């Protein structure tokens, strides 16, 4: 976790997804201002929850993601089998 000009920047890692940078700030405008400080490309960015990232990558539904009993680094991704 890094404090940067009024916001927080982290490298977030979730099972079955590539690591990504996350910016948290008091408003969406502040998030984009900090992203510009980091020279991040807005066209390659999104404002989304982690379940949205799973939906983008795998052939699954929000209900399946949000009701999956456990998501750990040790388990195999069940949706990866569906998207193959």
Buried (B, 14 or more C-beta within 10 A) or exposed (E): EEEEEEBEBEEEEBEBBEEBEEBEBEEEEBBBBBBEEEEBEEEEBEEEEBBEBBBEBBEBEEEBBEEBEEBEEEEEBEBEEEEE
